[in-house]
Amino acid sequence: MFCVSCISIFSAQTNGQYEDNFLLKQIMWYFVGTVVLVATMIFDLEQLRKLSWYFYGFGNFLLVLLIFTPERFAPTINGAKSWFVVPGAGSLQPSEIVKVCLILVLSNVIVSHNSKIFDKTIKSDLLLILKMLGFTMVPIMLVMMQPDLGTSLVMLAIFAFMLLMSGVAWRLLVLLYSSVALIGFGLILMIIKIPEFVEGTLGVKEYQLGRIYSWLDPENYEGPEAYQLNKALLAIGSGKIYGKGYQDGSVYLPENHTDFIIGNIGEEFGFLGISIVLTLFFLLIYRIIRIALEIDDPFGSFICAGVIAMITFHVFQNVGMAIGLVPITGIPLPFISYGGSSLLGSMFAMGLVFNVKFRTRKYMFSAND
């Protein structure tokens, strides 16, 4: 994925759209991310359980600090105040790190709860749901104040999948997920029928409504969100099966090195190139699933479940928004899109997975209990 990222970013920056050397910065962030990955493997799982509260608390502290930081050090970009300015390195988005901290603390909450409950009841399951929901909603509310809907959706996906794996009764899960689906469907209907109420009363931003409208009718909606989606569809469609060739792309696609890098890959390498990228992600997710099933430590298994949810949702949302399957939310493609914060968060998550794998590995000549 490092090679795919570098090749795609280099092509995007040499088409005259950008002046910055994003490739050099991406390589630098990959190096820093590797350091983070190795550092994460220093701690054993019991230490990570204890540290999860500190990671979670520090991450939320950064989100609160971001709200009160002056524009000079935390500028509003594309309508969202989500980044700290890092001199010499660009910017840092705390919410990308907080997602991984949320995985850690939810894993701890589930394991601690299940270890104390020997006779599972509806009451105990409801208690676990409330605990997990409480820890999830704190960073979501802070992120929505920026506002950043995409990251909030990732956190909700992490919560939903880890709750699914937590052992809560299926009837409660069906009731909960059905309620959320109905609320989401109702909200979309309200956006279509009474957008003034949604924007004025519910606080939904105009550009967020534009993303919904461009998703529902990209050909007739005249907002900038539809322009970006139509350009992505044109780029991917013009690549056909084998693509136009490396650096032979001709479609002007905004953000083709970050959130819409899959459009650049589709135009230059075609359906075949996108298929290879998706296969790499499938193999990665499959391997993490194998690790989660092979180990005996429940804390490690839940960490793997959270990382699976995070990566899967990122890939689905990023590729889906580029082909009009889901609304645009500004979510990067893990390990491939340019972005130091996203890469650090992804490498932090993979460091946890590697930690789980090597701390719980079974050796051929180890003594049997």
Residue frames relative to the residue before (quaternion, step in Angstrom):
aa qw qx qy qz dx dy dz
M 1.0000 0.0000 0.0000 0.0000 0.00 0.00 0.00
F 0.5577 0.5866 -0.3809 0.4470 3.57 1.18 -0.55
C 0.6701 0.4952 -0.2944 0.4680 3.58 0.92 -0.91
V 0.6430 0.5169 -0.3207 0.4653 3.59 0.94 -0.88
S 0.6483 0.5280 -0.3085 0.4535 3.56 0.97 -0.90
C 0.6960 0.4791 -0.2815 0.4548 3.58 0.79 -1.01
I 0.6532 0.5172 -0.3136 0.4556 3.59 0.93 -0.89
S 0.7008 0.4751 -0.2715 0.4578 3.58 0.88 -0.95
I 0.6651 0.4960 -0.3073 0.4661 3.59 0.94 -0.85
F 0.6321 0.5277 -0.3366 0.4568 3.60 0.98 -0.79
S 0.6527 0.5057 -0.3122 0.4698 3.57 0.97 -0.82
A 0.6657 0.5172 -0.3041 0.4437 3.58 0.95 -0.88
Q 0.7257 0.4456 -0.2570 0.4569 3.59 0.95 -0.81
T 0.6792 0.4891 -0.2969 0.4597 3.61 1.20 -0.28
N 0.5563 0.6105 -0.4050 0.3923 3.60 1.23 0.17
G 0.6100 -0.6000 0.3296 0.3990 3.56 1.30 0.26
Q 0.5139 0.6655 -0.4093 0.3544 3.59 1.27 -0.03
Y 0.7987 0.1737 -0.0710 0.5717 3.60 1.10 -0.71
E 0.3676 -0.7265 0.5409 0.2109 3.54 -1.22 0.57
D 0.6081 0.5804 -0.3537 0.4103 3.61 1.12 -0.57
N 0.4238 -0.6723 0.5448 0.2678 3.54 -1.24 0.58
F 0.1295 -0.8371 0.5295 0.0461 3.56 0.24 1.29
L 0.5931 0.5861 -0.3695 0.4101 3.59 1.08 -0.65
L 0.6666 0.4974 -0.3033 0.4650 3.58 0.88 -0.94
K 0.6587 0.5011 -0.3079 0.4693 3.58 0.97 -0.84
Q 0.6420 0.5234 -0.3288 0.4536 3.59 1.00 -0.78
I 0.6339 0.5170 -0.3261 0.4739 3.59 1.01 -0.80
M 0.6341 0.5252 -0.3226 0.4670 3.57 1.03 -0.82
W 0.6810 0.4819 -0.2924 0.4675 3.59 0.92 -0.89
Y 0.5996 0.5415 -0.3588 0.4675 3.59 1.12 -0.58
F 0.6346 0.5167 -0.3257 0.4735 3.56 1.05 -0.76
V 0.6632 0.4866 -0.3011 0.4824 3.59 0.90 -0.92
G 0.6459 0.5305 -0.3145 0.4500 3.58 1.01 -0.82
T 0.6248 0.5304 -0.3321 0.4670 3.57 1.08 -0.72
V 0.6188 0.5287 -0.3321 0.4767 3.57 1.08 -0.75
V 0.6443 0.5129 -0.3122 0.4736 3.59 0.98 -0.86
L 0.6356 0.5388 -0.3220 0.4495 3.58 0.97 -0.88
V 0.6853 0.4748 -0.2824 0.4745 3.58 0.87 -0.98
A 0.6473 0.5273 -0.3193 0.4482 3.58 0.98 -0.87
T 0.6282 0.5487 -0.3310 0.4413 3.58 1.06 -0.74
M 0.6705 0.5167 -0.2906 0.4460 3.57 1.11 -0.68
I 0.4887 0.6711 -0.4331 0.3511 3.60 1.25 -0.14
F 0.7193 0.4478 -0.2422 0.4727 3.57 0.98 -0.89
D 0.3889 -0.6771 0.5579 0.2812 3.56 -1.12 0.61
L 0.7147 -0.4872 0.2877 0.4113 3.58 -1.24 0.29
E 0.6303 0.5281 -0.3421 0.4548 3.59 1.04 -0.67
Q 0.6373 0.5083 -0.3209 0.4821 3.57 1.05 -0.74
L 0.6419 0.5209 -0.3237 0.4603 3.58 1.01 -0.79
R 0.6075 0.5466 -0.3547 0.4543 3.59 1.06 -0.67
K 0.6841 0.4716 -0.2846 0.4782 3.57 0.93 -0.88
L 0.6978 0.4777 -0.2674 0.4620 3.56 1.01 -0.85
S 0.4974 0.6870 -0.4278 0.3123 3.60 1.18 -0.41
W 0.6358 0.5261 -0.3325 0.4565 3.59 1.04 -0.75
Y 0.6658 0.4947 -0.3031 0.4692 3.59 0.99 -0.79
F 0.6189 0.5273 -0.3364 0.4751 3.60 1.02 -0.78
Y 0.6754 0.5028 -0.2842 0.4585 3.55 0.89 -1.01
G 0.6770 0.4955 -0.2900 0.4605 3.58 0.90 -0.93
F 0.6653 0.4965 -0.3037 0.4676 3.58 0.95 -0.87
G 0.6376 0.5340 -0.3283 0.4478 3.58 0.99 -0.79
N 0.6812 0.4682 -0.2856 0.4850 3.58 0.94 -0.86
F 0.5851 0.5621 -0.3637 0.4576 3.57 1.14 -0.61
L 0.6496 0.5091 -0.3142 0.4692 3.59 0.98 -0.83
L 0.6429 0.5184 -0.3258 0.4602 3.59 1.02 -0.75
V 0.6447 0.4934 -0.3139 0.4923 3.59 1.05 -0.76
L 0.6438 0.5298 -0.3167 0.4523 3.57 0.96 -0.90
L 0.6178 0.5697 -0.3358 0.4255 3.56 1.04 -0.79
I 0.6276 0.5589 -0.3326 0.4280 3.57 1.04 -0.78
F 0.7790 0.3599 -0.1697 0.4845 3.57 0.94 -0.91
T 0.4994 0.6548 -0.4305 0.3695 3.60 1.25 -0.03
P 0.5260 -0.6473 0.4466 0.3237 3.63 -0.91 0.86
E 0.6611 -0.5412 0.3612 0.3735 3.55 -1.21 0.63
R 0.5801 0.6050 -0.3760 0.3950 3.57 1.08 -0.62
F 0.7763 0.3169 -0.1558 0.5221 3.57 1.01 -0.82
A 0.7676 0.1587 -0.1134 0.6105 3.58 1.29 -0.21
P 0.0586 -0.8571 0.5115 0.0168 3.60 0.44 1.19
T 0.4576 -0.6417 0.5383 0.2984 3.53 -1.27 0.48
I 0.0291 -0.8060 0.5894 -0.0457 3.57 -0.61 1.20
N 0.8397 -0.0222 -0.0367 0.5414 3.57 -0.75 1.10
G 0.7350 -0.4576 0.2251 0.4469 3.55 1.00 0.88
A 0.7182 0.3951 -0.2404 0.5199 3.61 1.26 0.01
K 0.2576 -0.7346 0.6087 0.1531 3.54 -1.04 0.86
S 0.2047 0.8325 -0.4730 0.2033 3.55 0.34 1.31
W 0.7469 0.4093 -0.1940 0.4869 3.59 1.23 -0.23
F 0.2999 -0.6742 0.6414 0.2101 3.50 -1.29 0.63
V 0.4136 -0.6738 0.5471 0.2750 3.57 -1.08 0.69
V 0.1105 -0.7778 0.6178 0.0337 3.57 -0.83 1.06
P 0.3802 -0.7568 0.4774 0.2341 3.63 -0.29 1.21
G 0.8307 0.2064 -0.1735 0.4871 3.55 -0.85 1.01
A 0.7668 0.3321 -0.1838 0.5176 3.60 1.22 -0.33
G 0.6091 -0.5553 0.3582 0.4385 3.58 1.25 -0.19
S 0.6676 -0.4647 0.3712 0.4478 3.57 -0.49 -1.17
L 0.2309 -0.7543 0.6008 0.1297 3.54 -1.31 0.40
Q 0.1930 -0.7824 0.5869 0.0784 3.56 -0.82 1.06
P 0.3424 -0.7918 0.4645 0.2001 3.62 -0.17 1.25
S 0.6161 0.5889 -0.3580 0.3813 3.60 1.00 -0.75
E 0.5880 0.5713 -0.3756 0.4322 3.61 1.15 -0.51
I 0.6734 0.4617 -0.2825 0.5036 3.57 1.12 -0.68
V 0.6226 0.5692 -0.3371 0.4180 3.56 1.05 -0.81
K 0.5733 0.5925 -0.3821 0.4174 3.61 1.08 -0.63
V 0.6854 0.4633 -0.2807 0.4866 3.58 0.94 -0.87
C 0.6141 0.5348 -0.3430 0.4683 3.59 1.06 -0.71
L 0.6189 0.5403 -0.3351 0.4612 3.58 1.09 -0.72
I 0.6151 0.5399 -0.3404 0.4628 3.59 1.03 -0.76
L 0.6573 0.5216 -0.3053 0.4502 3.57 0.93 -0.91
V 0.7282 0.4401 -0.2644 0.4540 3.56 0.74 -1.03
L 0.6322 0.5123 -0.3459 0.4671 3.64 1.02 -0.63
S 0.6081 0.5379 -0.3473 0.4693 3.59 1.07 -0.70
N 0.6561 0.5090 -0.2975 0.4711 3.55 0.98 -0.88
V 0.6536 0.5225 -0.3119 0.4500 3.58 0.93 -0.92
I 0.6699 0.5034 -0.3040 0.4531 3.61 0.88 -0.92
V 0.6831 0.4856 -0.2914 0.4612 3.57 0.86 -0.99
S 0.6577 0.5084 -0.3133 0.4592 3.59 0.92 -0.87
H 0.6624 0.5067 -0.3060 0.4592 3.57 0.94 -0.87
N 0.7048 0.4765 -0.2760 0.4473 3.59 0.79 -1.01
S 0.6368 0.5386 -0.3353 0.4381 3.59 1.10 -0.62
K 0.7037 0.4471 -0.2590 0.4877 3.59 1.21 -0.48
I 0.6943 0.4374 -0.2615 0.5082 3.58 1.24 -0.35
F 0.1283 -0.8167 0.5608 0.0442 3.57 -0.48 1.20
D 0.7545 0.2397 -0.1469 0.5931 3.57 1.17 -0.55
K 0.2201 -0.8211 0.5145 0.1128 3.57 -0.03 1.31
T 0.0142 -0.7792 0.6258 -0.0337 3.54 -0.96 1.00
I 0.6881 -0.4422 0.3589 0.4496 3.55 -1.32 0.11
K 0.6353 0.5437 -0.3253 0.4415 3.56 1.03 -0.83
S 0.6805 0.4775 -0.2950 0.4710 3.59 0.90 -0.89
D 0.6356 0.5197 -0.3302 0.4656 3.59 1.07 -0.71
L 0.6403 0.5146 -0.3205 0.4717 3.57 1.01 -0.80
L 0.6236 0.5412 -0.3322 0.4559 3.56 1.05 -0.77
L 0.6572 0.4997 -0.3094 0.4719 3.59 0.96 -0.85
I 0.6327 0.5290 -0.3328 0.4573 3.59 0.97 -0.83
L 0.6707 0.4985 -0.2972 0.4619 3.58 0.92 -0.91
K 0.6248 0.5321 -0.3378 0.4609 3.59 1.02 -0.77
M 0.7000 0.4693 -0.2733 0.4638 3.56 0.79 -1.04
L 0.6516 0.5191 -0.3137 0.4555 3.56 0.98 -0.84
G 0.6366 0.5409 -0.3246 0.4437 3.57 1.02 -0.79
F 0.6951 0.4585 -0.2742 0.4811 3.57 0.89 -0.93
T 0.6535 0.5103 -0.3176 0.4600 3.60 1.14 -0.55
M 0.6904 0.5155 -0.2915 0.4155 3.57 0.91 -0.88
V 0.5582 0.6106 -0.4031 0.3913 3.62 1.10 -0.52
P 0.7313 0.3806 -0.2670 0.4991 3.66 0.65 -0.93
I 0.5998 0.5637 -0.3749 0.4265 3.62 1.05 -0.62
M 0.6667 0.4925 -0.3086 0.4667 3.59 0.90 -0.87
L 0.6513 0.5055 -0.3165 0.4691 3.58 1.01 -0.77
V 0.6608 0.4960 -0.3038 0.4744 3.58 1.01 -0.80
M 0.6589 0.5113 -0.3151 0.4529 3.61 1.00 -0.75
M 0.5863 0.5642 -0.3722 0.4465 3.58 1.22 -0.32
Q 0.5631 0.6357 -0.3850 0.3615 3.61 1.20 -0.34
P 0.2848 0.6805 -0.0525 -0.6731 1.96 1.63 -1.83
D 0.0888 -0.7785 0.6202 0.0367 3.58 -1.22 0.58
L 0.1974 -0.8243 0.5240 0.0833 3.55 0.04 1.33
G 0.6223 0.5840 -0.3425 0.3929 3.59 0.98 -0.84
T 0.6897 0.4648 -0.2772 0.4810 3.57 0.85 -0.99
S 0.6136 0.5466 -0.3454 0.4533 3.59 1.06 -0.71
L 0.6505 0.5116 -0.3128 0.4661 3.58 1.01 -0.80
V 0.6106 0.5377 -0.3486 0.4654 3.59 1.08 -0.70
M 0.6599 0.5044 -0.3073 0.4644 3.58 0.93 -0.88
L 0.6401 0.5117 -0.3237 0.4729 3.58 1.02 -0.76
A 0.6350 0.5236 -0.3264 0.4648 3.58 1.04 -0.75
I 0.6249 0.5264 -0.3279 0.4743 3.58 1.04 -0.79
F 0.6551 0.5128 -0.3009 0.4663 3.57 0.92 -0.95
A 0.6845 0.5083 -0.2937 0.4323 3.59 0.82 -1.02
F 0.7068 0.4569 -0.2801 0.4618 3.59 0.86 -0.89
M 0.6615 0.4921 -0.3176 0.4684 3.59 0.97 -0.79
L 0.6077 0.5293 -0.3465 0.4800 3.58 1.13 -0.62
L 0.6220 0.5493 -0.3268 0.4524 3.56 1.05 -0.79
M 0.7265 0.4267 -0.2225 0.4906 3.57 1.08 -0.79
S 0.5548 0.6821 -0.3606 0.3112 3.59 1.26 -0.31
G 0.5516 -0.6213 0.3992 0.3878 3.60 1.19 -0.34
V 0.3912 0.7110 -0.4881 0.3213 3.58 1.25 0.23
A 0.6198 -0.5789 0.3885 0.3602 3.58 -1.08 0.80
W 0.5559 -0.6530 0.4116 0.3086 3.54 -0.95 0.94
R 0.6352 0.5441 -0.3532 0.4191 3.61 0.95 -0.73
L 0.6303 0.5114 -0.3301 0.4819 3.57 1.11 -0.64
L 0.6544 0.5173 -0.3123 0.4545 3.57 0.98 -0.86
V 0.6443 0.5162 -0.3230 0.4626 3.58 0.95 -0.87
L 0.6524 0.5121 -0.3074 0.4665 3.57 0.97 -0.87
L 0.6791 0.4998 -0.2891 0.4533 3.58 0.90 -0.94
Y 0.7127 0.4533 -0.2667 0.4642 3.58 0.76 -1.04
S 0.6232 0.5303 -0.3417 0.4622 3.60 1.06 -0.68
S 0.6412 0.5250 -0.3192 0.4598 3.57 1.01 -0.81
V 0.6543 0.5060 -0.3080 0.4701 3.57 0.96 -0.88
A 0.6475 0.5207 -0.3166 0.4577 3.59 0.98 -0.85
L 0.6586 0.5025 -0.3075 0.4681 3.59 0.98 -0.82
I 0.6379 0.5173 -0.3263 0.4680 3.57 1.02 -0.80
G 0.6559 0.5134 -0.3063 0.4608 3.57 0.96 -0.87
F 0.6535 0.5038 -0.3056 0.4750 3.57 0.97 -0.87
G 0.6539 0.5153 -0.3064 0.4615 3.57 1.01 -0.83
L 0.6379 0.5297 -0.3235 0.4559 3.56 1.04 -0.78
I 0.6400 0.5147 -0.3249 0.4689 3.59 0.99 -0.80
L 0.6391 0.5155 -0.3243 0.4697 3.60 1.01 -0.80
M 0.6465 0.5118 -0.3183 0.4677 3.58 1.01 -0.80
I 0.6294 0.5329 -0.3345 0.4559 3.59 1.02 -0.78
I 0.6806 0.4837 -0.2831 0.4720 3.57 1.03 -0.81
K 0.7727 0.3942 -0.1920 0.4590 3.58 0.83 -1.03
I 0.8188 0.0767 -0.0058 0.5690 3.61 0.87 -0.93
P 0.0483 -0.8492 0.5257 0.0149 3.63 0.53 1.13
E 0.5951 0.5788 -0.3742 0.4133 3.61 1.10 -0.62
F 0.6515 0.5065 -0.3101 0.4720 3.58 1.01 -0.82
V 0.6561 0.5180 -0.3120 0.4515 3.58 0.93 -0.90
E 0.7038 0.4608 -0.2698 0.4686 3.57 0.92 -0.90
G 0.7382 0.4385 -0.2409 0.4525 3.58 0.92 -0.87
T 0.7683 0.3742 -0.1861 0.4847 3.57 0.88 -0.96
L 0.7598 0.3762 -0.2020 0.4904 3.58 0.86 -0.95
G 0.4691 -0.7252 0.4126 0.2896 3.60 1.25 -0.09
V 0.3692 0.7182 -0.5080 0.2997 3.60 1.17 0.42
K 0.4393 -0.7200 0.4779 0.2455 3.58 -0.82 1.03
E 0.6368 -0.5525 0.3854 0.3750 3.54 -1.24 0.54
Y 0.6727 0.4924 -0.3107 0.4566 3.59 0.95 -0.84
Q 0.6115 0.5369 -0.3523 0.4622 3.60 1.16 -0.55
L 0.6210 0.5094 -0.3314 0.4950 3.57 1.09 -0.70
G 0.6253 0.5564 -0.3286 0.4376 3.55 1.05 -0.81
R 0.6328 0.5300 -0.3315 0.4569 3.57 1.04 -0.71
I 0.6377 0.5060 -0.3270 0.4800 3.58 1.06 -0.70
Y 0.6768 0.4952 -0.2981 0.4559 3.58 0.87 -0.95
S 0.6623 0.5008 -0.3116 0.4620 3.59 0.97 -0.83
W 0.6272 0.5276 -0.3271 0.4705 3.57 1.15 -0.61
L 0.6945 0.4789 -0.2737 0.4620 3.57 0.97 -0.89
D 0.8127 0.0056 0.0423 0.5812 3.59 0.99 -0.82
P 0.0720 -0.8611 0.5021 0.0347 3.62 0.51 1.15
E 0.6514 0.5443 -0.3272 0.4151 3.61 1.07 -0.61
N 0.7723 0.3546 -0.1826 0.4944 3.59 1.04 -0.73
Y 0.5953 0.5553 -0.3781 0.4407 3.60 1.16 -0.41
E 0.3028 -0.8124 0.4832 0.1221 3.58 -0.77 1.06
G 0.4656 0.6982 -0.4399 0.3197 3.62 1.19 0.09
P 0.6673 -0.5159 0.3551 0.4031 3.60 -1.27 0.31
E 0.5826 0.5870 -0.3804 0.4139 3.59 1.12 -0.55
A 0.6513 0.5023 -0.3123 0.4753 3.59 1.04 -0.78
Y 0.5952 0.5698 -0.3615 0.4363 3.58 1.08 -0.70
Q 0.6809 0.4907 -0.2891 0.4605 3.56 0.89 -0.95
L 0.6578 0.5048 -0.3075 0.4669 3.57 0.96 -0.85
N 0.6660 0.5025 -0.3077 0.4574 3.58 0.91 -0.89
K 0.6409 0.5133 -0.3237 0.4700 3.58 1.04 -0.73
A 0.6365 0.5180 -0.3266 0.4689 3.58 1.04 -0.76
L 0.6530 0.5052 -0.3089 0.4721 3.57 0.97 -0.86
L 0.6475 0.5181 -0.3118 0.4638 3.57 1.02 -0.83
A 0.6575 0.5162 -0.3110 0.4522 3.59 0.95 -0.90
I 0.6946 0.4641 -0.2792 0.4736 3.57 0.83 -0.98
G 0.6731 0.5070 -0.2993 0.4475 3.57 0.93 -0.88
S 0.6732 0.5023 -0.3039 0.4497 3.59 0.99 -0.80
G 0.5954 0.5788 -0.3609 0.4246 3.59 1.22 -0.38
K 0.2021 -0.8214 0.5052 0.1709 3.57 1.27 -0.50
I 0.8231 -0.2435 0.1660 0.4855 3.61 -1.01 -0.77
Y 0.8338 0.2220 -0.0763 0.4997 3.59 0.69 -1.08
G 0.5353 -0.6537 0.3985 0.3568 3.61 1.22 -0.05
K 0.5924 -0.5912 0.4291 0.3398 3.53 -1.34 0.25
G 0.6042 -0.5264 0.3753 0.4658 3.56 1.21 -0.42
Y 0.6220 -0.5792 0.3794 0.3656 3.55 -1.14 0.68
Q 0.8473 0.0513 -0.1234 0.5141 3.54 -0.88 1.14
D 0.5513 0.5958 -0.4062 0.4197 3.59 1.18 0.47
G 0.3823 0.7276 -0.4861 0.2969 3.58 1.22 0.29
S 0.1836 -0.8156 0.5451 0.0627 3.57 -0.99 0.86
V 0.5789 0.5919 -0.3758 0.4162 3.60 1.24 -0.21
Y 0.3477 -0.7181 0.5611 0.2206 3.58 -0.86 0.97
L 0.0415 0.8071 -0.5810 0.0965 3.57 -0.46 1.25
P 0.3499 -0.7459 0.5253 0.2129 3.63 -0.45 1.14
E 0.8381 0.1482 -0.1440 0.5048 3.56 -1.14 0.76
N 0.2986 0.7894 -0.4946 0.2072 3.60 1.05 0.68
H 0.6413 0.4748 -0.3466 0.4932 3.59 1.25 0.16
T 0.7288 0.3748 -0.2247 0.5271 3.59 1.26 -0.25
D 0.8603 0.1196 -0.0607 0.4918 3.57 -0.43 -1.24
F 0.7753 0.3074 -0.1691 0.5252 3.60 1.08 -0.65
I 0.2220 0.7998 -0.5265 0.1842 3.57 1.06 0.71
I 0.5812 0.5794 -0.3825 0.4245 3.61 1.13 -0.50
G 0.5925 0.5580 -0.3605 0.4556 3.59 1.19 -0.50
N 0.6389 0.5141 -0.3095 0.4814 3.55 1.06 -0.80
I 0.6481 0.5079 -0.3075 0.4769 3.59 1.00 -0.86
G 0.6729 0.5106 -0.2974 0.4451 3.58 0.93 -0.89
E 0.6659 0.5025 -0.3110 0.4553 3.57 1.00 -0.78
E 0.7594 0.4003 -0.2149 0.4657 3.59 0.86 -0.93
F 0.8008 0.2557 -0.1238 0.5272 3.60 1.06 -0.71
G 0.4618 -0.7439 0.3987 0.2729 3.55 1.31 0.10
F 0.7781 -0.3036 0.2622 0.4833 3.51 -1.35 -0.34
L 0.6129 0.5605 -0.3439 0.4381 3.56 1.08 -0.73
G 0.6645 0.5089 -0.3030 0.4558 3.59 0.93 -0.87
I 0.6575 0.4926 -0.3078 0.4800 3.57 0.95 -0.87
S 0.6329 0.5399 -0.3280 0.4477 3.59 1.01 -0.79
I 0.6385 0.5192 -0.3253 0.4658 3.58 1.02 -0.79
V 0.6468 0.5159 -0.3160 0.4644 3.59 0.96 -0.88
L 0.6798 0.4811 -0.2917 0.4705 3.60 0.87 -0.91
T 0.6136 0.5399 -0.3449 0.4615 3.58 1.10 -0.64
L 0.6205 0.5376 -0.3359 0.4617 3.59 1.03 -0.77
F 0.6684 0.4806 -0.2999 0.4820 3.57 0.96 -0.84
F 0.6192 0.5407 -0.3434 0.4542 3.59 1.01 -0.75
L 0.6685 0.4952 -0.3017 0.4657 3.58 0.92 -0.89
L 0.6328 0.5281 -0.3282 0.4615 3.58 1.04 -0.79
I 0.6847 0.4775 -0.2845 0.4714 3.58 0.84 -0.98
Y 0.6280 0.5362 -0.3301 0.4573 3.57 1.01 -0.81
R 0.6594 0.5090 -0.3091 0.4588 3.58 0.96 -0.85
I 0.6480 0.5021 -0.3240 0.4723 3.60 0.97 -0.78
I 0.6108 0.5396 -0.3441 0.4662 3.60 1.06 -0.72
R 0.6418 0.5218 -0.3184 0.4631 3.58 0.97 -0.87
I 0.6436 0.5163 -0.3221 0.4643 3.58 0.96 -0.85
A 0.6595 0.5214 -0.3078 0.4455 3.59 0.92 -0.92
L 0.7001 0.4679 -0.2666 0.4690 3.59 1.04 -0.75
E 0.6784 0.5256 -0.2868 0.4256 3.58 1.12 -0.65
I 0.6954 0.4937 -0.2896 0.4345 3.60 1.02 -0.69
D 0.4392 -0.7072 0.5037 0.2307 3.55 -1.28 0.50
D 0.6060 0.5685 -0.3523 0.4307 3.60 1.23 -0.30
P 0.3795 -0.7551 0.4800 0.2352 3.65 -0.47 1.12
F 0.5934 0.5678 -0.3682 0.4358 3.60 1.07 -0.67
G 0.6704 0.4900 -0.2874 0.4773 3.57 0.95 -0.88
S 0.6351 0.5344 -0.3305 0.4493 3.58 1.01 -0.78
F 0.6783 0.4767 -0.2984 0.4729 3.58 0.95 -0.82
I 0.5746 0.5530 -0.3794 0.4691 3.60 1.12 -0.56
C 0.6588 0.5046 -0.3010 0.4699 3.57 0.90 -0.93
A 0.6372 0.5301 -0.3280 0.4532 3.59 0.99 -0.82
G 0.6648 0.5067 -0.3018 0.4585 3.57 0.96 -0.85
V 0.6535 0.5020 -0.3071 0.4760 3.57 0.99 -0.84
I 0.6114 0.5405 -0.3415 0.4663 3.59 1.04 -0.76
A 0.6642 0.5034 -0.3029 0.4623 3.58 0.90 -0.93
M 0.6622 0.5233 -0.3068 0.4400 3.58 0.91 -0.92
I 0.7067 0.4538 -0.2698 0.4711 3.59 0.77 -1.03
T 0.6561 0.5256 -0.3177 0.4386 3.59 0.90 -0.92
F 0.6774 0.4816 -0.3003 0.4680 3.58 0.88 -0.91
H 0.6192 0.5467 -0.3411 0.4488 3.59 0.99 -0.80
V 0.6916 0.4761 -0.2834 0.4634 3.58 0.81 -1.01
F 0.6640 0.5062 -0.3085 0.4558 3.59 0.87 -0.94
Q 0.6994 0.4723 -0.2772 0.4592 3.57 0.84 -0.97
N 0.6727 0.5083 -0.3090 0.4402 3.60 0.89 -0.90
V 0.7041 0.4291 -0.2648 0.4999 3.58 0.81 -0.98
G 0.6444 0.5504 -0.3208 0.4230 3.57 0.99 -0.84
M 0.6841 0.4744 -0.3062 0.4618 3.59 0.92 -0.81
A 0.6346 0.5393 -0.3321 0.4429 3.61 1.13 -0.55
I 0.7491 0.3373 -0.2058 0.5318 3.59 1.17 -0.47
G 0.5864 -0.6344 0.3465 0.3656 3.58 1.27 0.31
L 0.4159 0.7206 -0.4629 0.3056 3.57 1.22 0.29
V 0.7792 0.0785 -0.0220 0.6215 3.59 1.12 -0.76
P 0.6266 -0.5450 0.3821 0.4054 3.63 -1.17 0.39
I 0.5677 -0.5867 0.4580 0.3517 3.56 -1.25 0.51
T 0.0178 -0.8178 0.5750 -0.0192 3.58 -0.86 0.98
G 0.4808 -0.6976 0.4317 0.3095 3.61 1.19 -0.04
I 0.3987 0.7006 -0.4895 0.3326 3.58 1.00 0.83
P 0.3845 -0.7477 0.4903 0.2295 3.64 -0.74 1.00
L 0.4919 -0.6109 0.5270 0.3273 3.54 -1.35 0.30
P 0.4613 -0.7255 0.4236 0.2853 3.64 -0.44 1.17
F 0.8550 0.1566 -0.1569 0.4688 3.54 -1.13 0.89
I 0.7405 0.4078 -0.2220 0.4860 3.63 1.17 -0.36
S 0.6645 0.4823 -0.3097 0.4795 3.62 0.86 -0.88
Y 0.5051 -0.6166 0.4970 0.3431 3.56 -1.14 0.61
G 0.4694 0.6568 -0.5049 0.3055 3.55 -1.01 0.83
G 0.3783 -0.7641 0.4796 0.2076 3.54 -0.51 1.17
S 0.6674 0.5146 -0.3105 0.4397 3.57 0.91 -0.89
S 0.6538 0.5090 -0.3062 0.4687 3.56 0.94 -0.91
L 0.6702 0.5000 -0.2974 0.4608 3.56 0.95 -0.88
L 0.6400 0.5154 -0.3277 0.4663 3.60 0.98 -0.80
G 0.6522 0.5133 -0.3141 0.4609 3.58 0.97 -0.84
S 0.6675 0.5007 -0.2972 0.4641 3.57 0.97 -0.88
M 0.6731 0.4818 -0.2969 0.4762 3.59 0.98 -0.84
F 0.5869 0.5524 -0.3534 0.4748 3.58 1.13 -0.65
A 0.6657 0.5012 -0.2939 0.4682 3.57 0.94 -0.92
M 0.6778 0.4739 -0.2980 0.4767 3.59 0.94 -0.85
G 0.5804 0.5670 -0.3690 0.4533 3.58 1.15 -0.54
L 0.6346 0.5173 -0.3193 0.4773 3.57 1.07 -0.76
V 0.6519 0.5107 -0.3133 0.4648 3.59 0.98 -0.86
F 0.6513 0.5009 -0.3137 0.4758 3.59 0.94 -0.87
N 0.6152 0.5486 -0.3361 0.4555 3.55 1.05 -0.80
V 0.6575 0.5093 -0.3000 0.4672 3.56 0.90 -0.96
K 0.6667 0.5214 -0.3004 0.4397 3.56 0.92 -0.93
F 0.7780 0.3773 -0.2034 0.4593 3.58 0.68 -1.06
R 0.6339 0.5211 -0.3438 0.4565 3.61 1.14 -0.45
T 0.7706 0.3255 -0.1744 0.5194 3.57 1.15 -0.52
R 0.3716 0.7524 -0.4802 0.2556 3.59 1.24 0.23
K 0.3346 -0.7331 0.5622 0.1858 3.56 -1.18 0.65
Y 0.2584 -0.7828 0.5517 0.1268 3.55 -0.80 1.02
M 0.6273 -0.5840 0.3758 0.3525 3.54 -1.13 0.75
F 0.7998 0.2898 -0.1333 0.5085 3.58 0.91 -0.92
S 0.3518 0.7311 -0.5127 0.2809 3.59 1.18 0.48
A 0.5596 -0.6215 0.4360 0.3325 3.55 -1.16 0.67
N 0.3737 -0.7163 0.5446 0.2253 3.55 -1.03 0.79
D 0.4843 -0.6626 0.4861 0.3003 3.53 -1.09 0.74
